[in-house]
């Protein structure tokens, strides 16, 4: 999960939120608040969790979820490769799509398991 998120989203080494909070303290800040802002109740459409758009769906009207189902997951690179061949999209589009899709899968798995949040909020005050 961690590797997919880092590579697919172009991020450096991800660490546990406790490491981030400790780094804020070590930098001399008083930690006023540290929490997962995704748990505040301002979730997506109809109260869906933040990762729901990245969870596979068989419903073609649920884009981008539809592209993550097992069939489309394998079909999208083939479609894009054909588009690259006829110059409809630039060269490298397939590699980019595969990388971003891996990031989406990693984020969805991280959200489903509770191992990842995109919004760890820290509020500090310099004493």
N, C-alpha and C positions, 0 to 999 in steps of 0.2 A: 504494500500500500504506500509506504513512505517513498520508496524509489519511484513509483509511478507518478506520484504527486510532484516530486522534485524535478524529474526529467520532463514530464508532460506539461508542467506549468513554468518551467525555466526558473526554478527556485534553488537557492543554495541549501545546504544541509539543514533540514528541519529538526528542531529540538522540542522536547516536552515543554508544555507551558510553564511548568515549575522552574525550568532553567531560565526562561525569559523573565519571569517575575523576580527570581534571585538576582539576575543581572541588573535589573532596575534598582534593587536594593543595594547591590554592590557598587553601583555608580553613585551612591549617596542620596538617592531619592527615598522619601517616605512613601510607601505604597498605600494609596488611599483606596484603591479599588483594583481588583483583578478578577475577571470573570469571562465566561463565554457569552458574548453579546448575541449570539444566535439563539440563546435560550430566553430572550426577552419577550417573546410573544409576537414579534413583528415578522413572522415567517411568511413564506411565499403565498401564492393564491390559495385562499380557503384554508389557511393555516398549515399548508404543506411545509415540510422541513426544507432547509436551504439546498439540500443535495438532490431533491426529487427530480429536477430537470435532467439529472445525470443517471438516473435509474432506468434500466431498459423497459421499453413498452412495446407491445405488438400493435398498438393503435397508431396508424400513420398520421393522424391529426395531432399527435402528441410530440411534435418536433420540439426540442432536439432528442427527446427520450427514444423516439423510434430508431434513430441511428445506432443506439447502443444494444438493440436486441441481437441475438447471435447471427441471424442471417445478414442484417444490414452491416453489422460489425465487419463481416468478411466481404460483403458486396461493395461497400463504399470505396475501398481502395481500388477495386477493379474498375468501377465507374470513373473515378478520378484519373486512373491511369489511362483510360480511353480518352478522357477529356484532355489530358496532357499530350497524348499522341496526336490528336487533331488540332492541337494548339488553342483549345478553348480556355484552358487554364495554364498558368506558367509551370515550367519544370520545377519539381520539388514540392508540388502541392500534395502529392500522396504522402511523402515523408512527413510533411507538416501535419497533415490530418491524422496520421497514425500516432504521432507524438502527442498531439492535443487530445486525441481520443484516449490514449493511455492515461493522461492526466485526469481526464473526466472520470474514467473508471476508478482510478485511485481515490479521487475526491469522494465519489459515491460510496465506495467501500469504507473509506475513513468516516464518512458521515453515518452510514448504517451501523457501523460498529462502535461509534463514539470515539474513535481513535484520532480524529482530526476535526478541527474547526477552522473556518476561514476568518474568524473574527474574535480572536482572543484580545480582550480590551484590558489595558493597564492604564491607570491614572496615578500619576505620582506628583509629589511636591518636593521641591528642593528646600530642605530646612535652612 
